[in-house]
């Protein structure tokens, strides 16, 4: 049997995700009749232990000079310790995969992903059989375009058909050959992980495939967890949240909009999620209920702070929270 090597990326500070890790282990251990299952939890480079000496040769935020890739300079940002840690954990996984046998199956998962299909066992084996033997990377959790989805059919497509740059890298299959290519210029790290992947893949002429439709989903994108690296990462794969967000951000609300918002807020979805509480704060702000809005903003601020999330001046949350103080005396 072939080896199925699974690397689960985890921050030890996120103890609430341990249950999800155990669920992932249980799901993939059921494939032991098809593969030799090897599961490794990758906790290297914790963000609260990073320092300049440790990352001096691993991070470089200087603009790119090569004319062919200068477009990526638009994505240059100051990287938080959490973002650097996330990049380096993936880097560690790819380094380990490089050492594996060429016919091994290698899967990298972040600790908040979950399986979307009850028929996962059969679908996963089918995907492995469909992969080109020379594939580099295949993303399993990227949403696909509806016009590319066929009923009851899973296809492997080029992600460029949908995305110019990857929107996420939470779950992917990667070959030993793909790992070797990616490692040739994965460091120094310049960007958030999804952009770093896109940049490195383009330089190496790699094809990043994706499964259509996706069979995995990132928990922070659907509201199961709050993103641990960026306050601006919102659960926009949750359709109710996305609808509510779009309504509240409209410049002007008519009665129909207000009724839709009322129904969505009464729906009780994601009730304890700070991103939903943030939307309620924005809605109160828009309705000039400033005192209540500030209470909600403060509640969310404390949740984010306790999570260790970087609350930088360029986060939309902090911009809006500062704004409300103009109306509260």
DOKETOR-777551 format. One record per residue (C-alpha): residue number from 1; chain; x, y, z. Coordinates in nm, 2 decimals, always signed. Each point is the difference from the previous one (the first is absolute). Example, Ala and Ser with C-alpha at 12.3 -4.5 7.8 and 13.67 -1.06 7.14 Angstrom:
<recs>
resi->1, chain->A, px->+1.23, py->-0.45, pz->+0.78
resi->2, chain->A, px->+0.14, py->+0.34, pz->-0.07
</recs>
This chain:
<recs>
resi->1, chain->A, px->+0.00, py->+0.00, pz->+0.00
resi->2, chain->A, px->+0.10, py->+0.36, pz->-0.06
resi->3, chain->A, px->+0.08, py->+0.23, pz->+0.29
resi->4, chain->A, px->-0.25, py->+0.28, pz->+0.07
resi->5, chain->A, px->+0.19, py->+0.26, pz->+0.20
resi->6, chain->A, px->-0.22, py->+0.26, pz->+0.16
resi->7, chain->A, px->+0.14, py->+0.32, pz->+0.16
resi->8, chain->A, px->-0.24, py->+0.19, pz->+0.22
resi->9, chain->A, px->+0.12, py->+0.36, pz->+0.07
resi->10, chain->A, px->-0.09, py->+0.11, pz->+0.35
resi->11, chain->A, px->+0.07, py->+0.28, pz->+0.25
resi->12, chain->A, px->+0.02, py->-0.13, pz->+0.36
resi->13, chain->A, px->-0.17, py->+0.32, pz->+0.11
resi->14, chain->A, px->-0.32, py->-0.10, pz->-0.19
resi->15, chain->A, px->-0.11, py->-0.28, pz->+0.24
resi->16, chain->A, px->-0.36, py->+0.03, pz->-0.12
resi->17, chain->A, px->+0.11, py->-0.16, pz->-0.33
resi->18, chain->A, px->+0.13, py->-0.32, pz->+0.16
resi->19, chain->A, px->-0.34, py->-0.16, pz->-0.04
resi->20, chain->A, px->+0.00, py->+0.08, pz->-0.37
resi->21, chain->A, px->+0.35, py->-0.15, pz->-0.03
resi->22, chain->A, px->-0.13, py->-0.32, pz->+0.16
resi->23, chain->A, px->-0.29, py->-0.01, pz->-0.24
resi->24, chain->A, px->+0.24, py->+0.03, pz->-0.29
resi->25, chain->A, px->+0.21, py->-0.28, pz->+0.13
resi->26, chain->A, px->-0.31, py->-0.22, pz->+0.04
resi->27, chain->A, px->-0.11, py->+0.08, pz->-0.36
resi->28, chain->A, px->+0.33, py->-0.08, pz->-0.16
resi->29, chain->A, px->+0.08, py->-0.30, pz->+0.21
resi->30, chain->A, px->-0.30, py->-0.16, pz->-0.16
resi->31, chain->A, px->+0.20, py->-0.01, pz->-0.32
resi->32, chain->A, px->+0.25, py->-0.25, pz->+0.15
resi->33, chain->A, px->-0.14, py->-0.28, pz->-0.22
resi->34, chain->A, px->+0.13, py->+0.19, pz->-0.31
resi->35, chain->A, px->+0.31, py->+0.18, pz->+0.13
resi->36, chain->A, px->+0.27, py->-0.01, pz->+0.27
resi->37, chain->A, px->-0.12, py->+0.30, pz->+0.21
resi->38, chain->A, px->+0.26, py->+0.23, pz->+0.16
resi->39, chain->A, px->-0.13, py->+0.31, pz->+0.18
resi->40, chain->A, px->+0.23, py->+0.27, pz->+0.13
resi->41, chain->A, px->-0.10, py->+0.31, pz->+0.19
resi->42, chain->A, px->+0.22, py->+0.29, pz->-0.10
resi->43, chain->A, px->+0.04, py->+0.26, pz->+0.28
resi->44, chain->A, px->+0.34, py->+0.15, pz->-0.10
resi->45, chain->A, px->+0.06, py->+0.37, pz->+0.00
resi->46, chain->A, px->-0.26, py->+0.11, pz->+0.26
resi->47, chain->A, px->-0.07, py->+0.37, pz->-0.05
resi->48, chain->A, px->+0.06, py->+0.10, pz->+0.36
resi->49, chain->A, px->+0.35, py->-0.14, pz->-0.02
resi->50, chain->A, px->+0.11, py->+0.16, pz->-0.33
resi->51, chain->A, px->+0.28, py->+0.26, pz->+0.02
resi->52, chain->A, px->+0.21, py->+0.19, pz->-0.25
resi->53, chain->A, px->+0.29, py->-0.24, pz->+0.03
resi->54, chain->A, px->-0.22, py->-0.30, pz->-0.07
resi->55, chain->A, px->-0.16, py->+0.15, pz->-0.32
resi->56, chain->A, px->+0.28, py->+0.23, pz->-0.12
resi->57, chain->A, px->+0.07, py->-0.22, pz->-0.31
resi->58, chain->A, px->-0.35, py->-0.12, pz->-0.04
resi->59, chain->A, px->-0.19, py->+0.32, pz->-0.06
resi->60, chain->A, px->+0.06, py->+0.28, pz->-0.24
resi->61, chain->A, px->-0.26, py->+0.28, pz->-0.07
resi->62, chain->A, px->+0.21, py->+0.19, pz->-0.25
resi->63, chain->A, px->-0.18, py->+0.07, pz->-0.34
resi->64, chain->A, px->+0.06, py->-0.25, pz->-0.28
resi->65, chain->A, px->+0.22, py->+0.14, pz->-0.27
resi->66, chain->A, px->-0.07, py->-0.25, pz->-0.28
resi->67, chain->A, px->-0.23, py->+0.16, pz->-0.25
resi->68, chain->A, px->-0.18, py->-0.33, pz->-0.05
resi->69, chain->A, px->-0.12, py->-0.02, pz->+0.36
resi->70, chain->A, px->-0.02, py->+0.36, pz->+0.11
resi->71, chain->A, px->-0.38, py->-0.03, pz->+0.00
resi->72, chain->A, px->+0.04, py->-0.19, pz->+0.33
resi->73, chain->A, px->+0.13, py->+0.31, pz->+0.17
resi->74, chain->A, px->-0.36, py->+0.11, pz->+0.02
resi->75, chain->A, px->-0.04, py->-0.27, pz->+0.27
resi->76, chain->A, px->+0.29, py->+0.11, pz->+0.21
resi->77, chain->A, px->-0.11, py->+0.06, pz->+0.36
resi->78, chain->A, px->+0.16, py->+0.00, pz->+0.34
resi->79, chain->A, px->-0.04, py->-0.36, pz->+0.11
resi->80, chain->A, px->-0.11, py->-0.08, pz->+0.35
resi->81, chain->A, px->+0.17, py->-0.26, pz->+0.21
resi->82, chain->A, px->-0.31, py->-0.22, pz->-0.05
resi->83, chain->A, px->+0.03, py->+0.02, pz->-0.38
resi->84, chain->A, px->+0.37, py->-0.07, pz->+0.00
resi->85, chain->A, px->-0.06, py->-0.30, pz->+0.23
resi->86, chain->A, px->-0.27, py->-0.13, pz->-0.23
resi->87, chain->A, px->+0.23, py->+0.03, pz->-0.30
resi->88, chain->A, px->+0.29, py->-0.17, pz->+0.18
resi->89, chain->A, px->-0.22, py->-0.29, pz->+0.11
resi->90, chain->A, px->-0.09, py->-0.07, pz->-0.36
resi->91, chain->A, px->+0.36, py->+0.04, pz->-0.09
resi->92, chain->A, px->+0.09, py->-0.26, pz->+0.26
resi->93, chain->A, px->-0.26, py->-0.24, pz->-0.15
resi->94, chain->A, px->+0.13, py->+0.04, pz->-0.35
resi->95, chain->A, px->+0.36, py->-0.06, pz->+0.12
resi->96, chain->A, px->-0.11, py->-0.33, pz->+0.16
resi->97, chain->A, px->-0.19, py->-0.10, pz->-0.31
resi->98, chain->A, px->+0.31, py->+0.05, pz->-0.21
resi->99, chain->A, px->+0.16, py->-0.29, pz->+0.19
resi->100, chain->A, px->-0.29, py->-0.24, pz->-0.08
resi->101, chain->A, px->-0.01, py->-0.27, pz->-0.26
resi->102, chain->A, px->-0.10, py->+0.12, pz->-0.35
resi->103, chain->A, px->-0.32, py->-0.21, pz->-0.01
resi->104, chain->A, px->-0.12, py->+0.11, pz->+0.35
resi->105, chain->A, px->-0.32, py->+0.19, pz->+0.03
resi->106, chain->A, px->+0.05, py->+0.32, pz->+0.21
resi->107, chain->A, px->-0.28, py->+0.21, pz->+0.14
resi->108, chain->A, px->+0.04, py->+0.33, pz->+0.19
resi->109, chain->A, px->-0.29, py->+0.11, pz->+0.22
resi->110, chain->A, px->-0.05, py->+0.30, pz->+0.23
resi->111, chain->A, px->-0.16, py->-0.08, pz->+0.33
resi->112, chain->A, px->-0.33, py->+0.16, pz->-0.07
resi->113, chain->A, px->-0.10, py->-0.18, pz->-0.32
resi->114, chain->A, px->-0.28, py->-0.25, pz->-0.01
resi->115, chain->A, px->-0.13, py->-0.26, pz->-0.25
resi->116, chain->A, px->-0.30, py->+0.11, pz->-0.20
resi->117, chain->A, px->-0.13, py->-0.32, pz->-0.14
resi->118, chain->A, px->-0.13, py->-0.31, pz->+0.18
resi->119, chain->A, px->+0.13, py->-0.22, pz->-0.28
resi->120, chain->A, px->+0.35, py->+0.13, pz->+0.06
resi->121, chain->A, px->+0.17, py->-0.34, pz->+0.01
resi->122, chain->A, px->-0.10, py->-0.09, pz->-0.36
resi->123, chain->A, px->+0.05, py->+0.35, pz->-0.13
resi->124, chain->A, px->+0.35, py->+0.04, pz->+0.14
resi->125, chain->A, px->+0.11, py->-0.33, pz->-0.15
resi->126, chain->A, px->-0.15, py->+0.10, pz->-0.33
resi->127, chain->A, px->+0.19, py->+0.33, pz->+0.00
resi->128, chain->A, px->+0.33, py->-0.17, pz->+0.06
resi->129, chain->A, px->-0.07, py->-0.23, pz->-0.30
resi->130, chain->A, px->-0.09, py->+0.30, pz->-0.22
resi->131, chain->A, px->+0.31, py->+0.20, pz->+0.08
resi->132, chain->A, px->+0.26, py->+0.03, pz->-0.28
resi->133, chain->A, px->+0.31, py->-0.19, pz->+0.11
resi->134, chain->A, px->+0.20, py->+0.32, pz->-0.07
resi->135, chain->A, px->-0.23, py->+0.24, pz->+0.20
resi->136, chain->A, px->+0.15, py->+0.26, pz->+0.23
resi->137, chain->A, px->-0.27, py->+0.12, pz->+0.23
resi->138, chain->A, px->-0.38, py->-0.06, pz->+0.02
resi->139, chain->A, px->-0.21, py->+0.22, pz->+0.23
resi->140, chain->A, px->-0.29, py->-0.17, pz->+0.17
resi->141, chain->A, px->-0.18, py->+0.29, pz->+0.18
resi->142, chain->A, px->-0.03, py->+0.27, pz->-0.26
resi->143, chain->A, px->-0.36, py->+0.08, pz->-0.11
resi->144, chain->A, px->-0.06, py->-0.05, pz->-0.37
resi->145, chain->A, px->-0.20, py->+0.20, pz->-0.25
resi->146, chain->A, px->-0.36, py->-0.13, pz->-0.04
resi->147, chain->A, px->+0.04, py->-0.02, pz->-0.37
resi->148, chain->A, px->+0.29, py->-0.25, pz->+0.04
resi->149, chain->A, px->-0.19, py->-0.23, pz->+0.24
resi->150, chain->A, px->-0.17, py->-0.31, pz->-0.14
resi->151, chain->A, px->-0.26, py->-0.18, pz->+0.21
resi->152, chain->A, px->+0.15, py->-0.30, pz->+0.19
resi->153, chain->A, px->+0.33, py->+0.05, pz->-0.18
resi->154, chain->A, px->+0.34, py->+0.10, pz->+0.15
resi->155, chain->A, px->+0.25, py->+0.14, pz->-0.24
resi->156, chain->A, px->+0.36, py->+0.12, pz->+0.02
resi->157, chain->A, px->+0.04, py->+0.34, pz->-0.16
resi->158, chain->A, px->+0.26, py->+0.27, pz->-0.03
resi->159, chain->A, px->-0.06, py->+0.25, pz->+0.27
resi->160, chain->A, px->+0.09, py->+0.28, pz->-0.24
resi->161, chain->A, px->-0.34, py->-0.06, pz->-0.17
resi->162, chain->A, px->-0.15, py->+0.17, pz->+0.31
resi->163, chain->A, px->+0.27, py->+0.18, pz->+0.20
resi->164, chain->A, px->+0.29, py->+0.22, pz->-0.11
resi->165, chain->A, px->+0.15, py->-0.04, pz->+0.35
resi->166, chain->A, px->-0.10, py->-0.27, pz->+0.24
resi->167, chain->A, px->-0.26, py->+0.11, pz->+0.27
resi->168, chain->A, px->+0.13, py->-0.26, pz->+0.25
resi->169, chain->A, px->+0.22, py->-0.30, pz->+0.06
resi->170, chain->A, px->-0.17, py->-0.18, pz->+0.28
resi->171, chain->A, px->+0.00, py->-0.36, pz->-0.15
resi->172, chain->A, px->+0.20, py->-0.13, pz->-0.29
resi->173, chain->A, px->+0.16, py->-0.31, pz->-0.15
resi->174, chain->A, px->+0.37, py->+0.06, pz->-0.10
resi->175, chain->A, px->+0.24, py->-0.23, pz->-0.18
resi->176, chain->A, px->+0.36, py->-0.04, pz->+0.09
resi->177, chain->A, px->+0.09, py->+0.16, pz->-0.33
resi->178, chain->A, px->-0.24, py->+0.29, pz->+0.08
resi->179, chain->A, px->+0.16, py->+0.04, pz->+0.34
resi->180, chain->A, px->+0.35, py->+0.02, pz->-0.16
resi->181, chain->A, px->-0.12, py->+0.27, pz->-0.24
resi->182, chain->A, px->-0.17, py->+0.20, pz->+0.27
resi->183, chain->A, px->+0.30, py->-0.01, pz->+0.23
resi->184, chain->A, px->+0.22, py->+0.15, pz->-0.27
resi->185, chain->A, px->-0.13, py->+0.35, pz->+0.09
resi->186, chain->A, px->-0.26, py->-0.03, pz->+0.28
resi->187, chain->A, px->+0.24, py->+0.19, pz->+0.22
resi->188, chain->A, px->+0.06, py->+0.28, pz->+0.06
resi->189, chain->A, px->-0.37, py->+0.05, pz->+0.09
resi->190, chain->A, px->-0.14, py->+0.33, pz->-0.14
resi->191, chain->A, px->-0.38, py->-0.05, pz->+0.01
resi->192, chain->A, px->-0.29, py->-0.15, pz->+0.18
resi->193, chain->A, px->-0.01, py->-0.37, pz->-0.06
resi->194, chain->A, px->-0.24, py->-0.01, pz->-0.30
resi->195, chain->A, px->+0.19, py->+0.26, pz->-0.19
resi->196, chain->A, px->+0.33, py->-0.16, pz->+0.09
resi->197, chain->A, px->-0.12, py->-0.33, pz->-0.15
resi->198, chain->A, px->-0.13, py->+0.18, pz->-0.31
resi->199, chain->A, px->+0.33, py->+0.19, pz->-0.04
resi->200, chain->A, px->+0.22, py->-0.31, pz->+0.05
resi->201, chain->A, px->-0.21, py->-0.21, pz->-0.24
resi->202, chain->A, px->+0.01, py->+0.26, pz->-0.27
resi->203, chain->A, px->+0.38, py->+0.04, pz->+0.01
resi->204, chain->A, px->+0.03, py->-0.38, pz->-0.02
resi->205, chain->A, px->-0.26, py->-0.04, pz->-0.28
resi->206, chain->A, px->-0.20, py->-0.23, pz->+0.22
resi->207, chain->A, px->-0.36, py->-0.08, pz->-0.06
resi->208, chain->A, px->-0.21, py->+0.02, pz->+0.31
resi->209, chain->A, px->-0.31, py->-0.22, pz->-0.05
resi->210, chain->A, px->-0.31, py->+0.00, pz->+0.21
resi->211, chain->A, px->-0.28, py->-0.25, pz->+0.06
resi->212, chain->A, px->-0.34, py->+0.12, pz->-0.13
resi->213, chain->A, px->-0.21, py->+0.00, pz->+0.20
resi->214, chain->A, px->+0.21, py->+0.02, pz->+0.32
resi->215, chain->A, px->-0.02, py->-0.28, pz->+0.26
resi->216, chain->A, px->+0.16, py->+0.19, pz->+0.29
resi->217, chain->A, px->-0.09, py->+0.34, pz->+0.15
resi->218, chain->A, px->+0.20, py->+0.24, pz->+0.21
resi->219, chain->A, px->-0.17, py->+0.05, pz->+0.34
resi->220, chain->A, px->+0.08, py->+0.37, pz->+0.03
resi->221, chain->A, px->-0.15, py->+0.06, pz->-0.35
resi->222, chain->A, px->-0.34, py->-0.14, pz->+0.11
resi->223, chain->A, px->+0.00, py->+0.13, pz->+0.36
resi->224, chain->A, px->+0.09, py->-0.32, pz->+0.19
resi->225, chain->A, px->+0.31, py->+0.18, pz->+0.13
resi->226, chain->A, px->+0.13, py->+0.36, pz->-0.01
resi->227, chain->A, px->+0.31, py->+0.04, pz->-0.22
resi->228, chain->A, px->+0.31, py->-0.02, pz->+0.22
resi->229, chain->A, px->+0.22, py->+0.21, pz->-0.23
resi->230, chain->A, px->-0.20, py->+0.30, pz->-0.13
resi->231, chain->A, px->-0.29, py->+0.20, pz->+0.14
resi->232, chain->A, px->-0.11, py->+0.08, pz->-0.36
resi->233, chain->A, px->-0.05, py->-0.37, pz->-0.08
resi->234, chain->A, px->-0.38, py->-0.03, pz->+0.02
resi->235, chain->A, px->-0.22, py->-0.31, pz->-0.04
resi->236, chain->A, px->-0.11, py->+0.10, pz->-0.35
resi->237, chain->A, px->-0.05, py->-0.37, pz->-0.11
resi->238, chain->A, px->-0.30, py->+0.00, pz->+0.24
resi->239, chain->A, px->-0.28, py->+0.11, pz->-0.22
resi->240, chain->A, px->-0.22, py->+0.15, pz->+0.27
resi->241, chain->A, px->+0.30, py->+0.20, pz->+0.14
resi->242, chain->A, px->+0.09, py->+0.12, pz->-0.35
resi->243, chain->A, px->-0.36, py->+0.11, pz->-0.07
resi->244, chain->A, px->-0.02, py->+0.18, pz->+0.34
resi->245, chain->A, px->+0.34, py->+0.16, pz->-0.06
resi->246, chain->A, px->-0.10, py->+0.12, pz->-0.34
resi->247, chain->A, px->-0.32, py->+0.15, pz->+0.12
resi->248, chain->A, px->+0.15, py->+0.18, pz->+0.30
resi->249, chain->A, px->+0.27, py->+0.15, pz->-0.22
resi->250, chain->A, px->-0.25, py->+0.15, pz->-0.25
resi->251, chain->A, px->+0.02, py->+0.38, pz->+0.01
resi->252, chain->A, px->-0.38, py->+0.02, pz->+0.03
resi->253, chain->A, px->-0.25, py->-0.25, pz->+0.14
resi->254, chain->A, px->-0.36, py->-0.02, pz->-0.11
resi->255, chain->A, px->-0.28, py->-0.17, pz->+0.20
resi->256, chain->A, px->+0.05, py->-0.33, pz->-0.18
resi->257, chain->A, px->+0.38, py->+0.01, pz->+0.09
resi->258, chain->A, px->-0.09, py->+0.06, pz->+0.36
resi->259, chain->A, px->-0.25, py->-0.28, pz->+0.01
resi->260, chain->A, px->+0.26, py->-0.24, pz->-0.15
resi->261, chain->A, px->+0.26, py->+0.11, pz->+0.26
resi->262, chain->A, px->-0.25, py->-0.05, pz->+0.28
resi->263, chain->A, px->-0.08, py->-0.36, pz->-0.11
resi->264, chain->A, px->+0.37, py->-0.08, pz->-0.04
resi->265, chain->A, px->+0.08, py->+0.13, pz->+0.35
resi->266, chain->A, px->-0.29, py->-0.20, pz->+0.14
resi->267, chain->A, px->+0.13, py->-0.31, pz->-0.17
resi->268, chain->A, px->+0.24, py->-0.08, pz->+0.28
resi->269, chain->A, px->+0.28, py->-0.11, pz->-0.23
resi->270, chain->A, px->+0.36, py->+0.06, pz->+0.11
resi->271, chain->A, px->-0.13, py->+0.16, pz->+0.32
resi->272, chain->A, px->+0.33, py->-0.02, pz->+0.20
resi->273, chain->A, px->+0.22, py->+0.09, pz->-0.30
resi->274, chain->A, px->+0.17, py->+0.34, pz->+0.06
resi->275, chain->A, px->-0.02, py->+0.08, pz->-0.37
resi->276, chain->A, px->-0.38, py->-0.02, pz->+0.02
resi->277, chain->A, px->+0.00, py->+0.21, pz->+0.32
resi->278, chain->A, px->+0.21, py->+0.25, pz->-0.20
resi->279, chain->A, px->-0.27, py->+0.02, pz->-0.27
resi->280, chain->A, px->-0.26, py->+0.07, pz->+0.27
resi->281, chain->A, px->+0.22, py->+0.28, pz->+0.13
resi->282, chain->A, px->+0.02, py->+0.15, pz->-0.35
resi->283, chain->A, px->-0.37, py->-0.03, pz->-0.05
resi->284, chain->A, px->-0.07, py->+0.18, pz->+0.33
resi->285, chain->A, px->+0.26, py->+0.26, pz->-0.11
resi->286, chain->A, px->-0.19, py->+0.05, pz->-0.32
resi->287, chain->A, px->-0.32, py->+0.04, pz->+0.19
resi->288, chain->A, px->+0.16, py->+0.26, pz->+0.23
resi->289, chain->A, px->-0.02, py->-0.22, pz->+0.30
resi->290, chain->A, px->+0.35, py->+0.11, pz->+0.10
resi->291, chain->A, px->+0.01, py->-0.11, pz->+0.36
resi->292, chain->A, px->-0.11, py->-0.36, pz->-0.07
resi->293, chain->A, px->+0.22, py->-0.01, pz->-0.31
resi->294, chain->A, px->+0.30, py->+0.09, pz->+0.22
resi->295, chain->A, px->-0.08, py->-0.27, pz->+0.25
resi->296, chain->A, px->+0.00, py->-0.26, pz->-0.28
resi->297, chain->A, px->+0.32, py->+0.14, pz->-0.15
resi->298, chain->A, px->+0.16, py->-0.02, pz->+0.35
resi->299, chain->A, px->-0.12, py->-0.36, pz->+0.04
resi->300, chain->A, px->+0.15, py->-0.10, pz->-0.34
resi->301, chain->A, px->+0.32, py->+0.19, pz->+0.07
resi->302, chain->A, px->+0.05, py->-0.20, pz->+0.33
resi->303, chain->A, px->-0.07, py->-0.33, pz->-0.18
resi->304, chain->A, px->+0.26, py->+0.08, pz->-0.28
resi->305, chain->A, px->+0.25, py->+0.12, pz->+0.26
resi->306, chain->A, px->-0.04, py->-0.32, pz->+0.21
resi->307, chain->A, px->+0.06, py->-0.20, pz->-0.32
resi->308, chain->A, px->+0.33, py->+0.18, pz->-0.05
resi->309, chain->A, px->-0.12, py->+0.14, pz->-0.33
resi->310, chain->A, px->+0.20, py->+0.30, pz->-0.13
resi->311, chain->A, px->-0.22, py->+0.30, pz->+0.02
resi->312, chain->A, px->+0.18, py->+0.23, pz->-0.24
resi->313, chain->A, px->-0.10, py->+0.34, pz->-0.13
resi->314, chain->A, px->-0.07, py->-0.14, pz->-0.35
resi->315, chain->A, px->-0.26, py->-0.24, pz->+0.13
resi->316, chain->A, px->-0.36, py->+0.09, pz->-0.10
resi->317, chain->A, px->-0.11, py->-0.08, pz->+0.35
resi->318, chain->A, px->+0.24, py->+0.25, pz->+0.17
resi->319, chain->A, px->-0.08, py->+0.27, pz->-0.26
resi->320, chain->A, px->-0.38, py->-0.03, pz->+0.08
resi->321, chain->A, px->+0.05, py->-0.03, pz->+0.37
resi->322, chain->A, px->+0.21, py->+0.33, pz->+0.00
resi->323, chain->A, px->-0.28, py->+0.16, pz->-0.21
resi->324, chain->A, px->-0.27, py->-0.07, pz->+0.26
resi->325, chain->A, px->+0.18, py->+0.19, pz->+0.27
resi->326, chain->A, px->-0.08, py->+0.32, pz->-0.20
resi->327, chain->A, px->-0.36, py->-0.06, pz->+0.09
resi->328, chain->A, px->+0.03, py->-0.12, pz->+0.36
resi->329, chain->A, px->+0.08, py->+0.26, pz->+0.26
</recs>
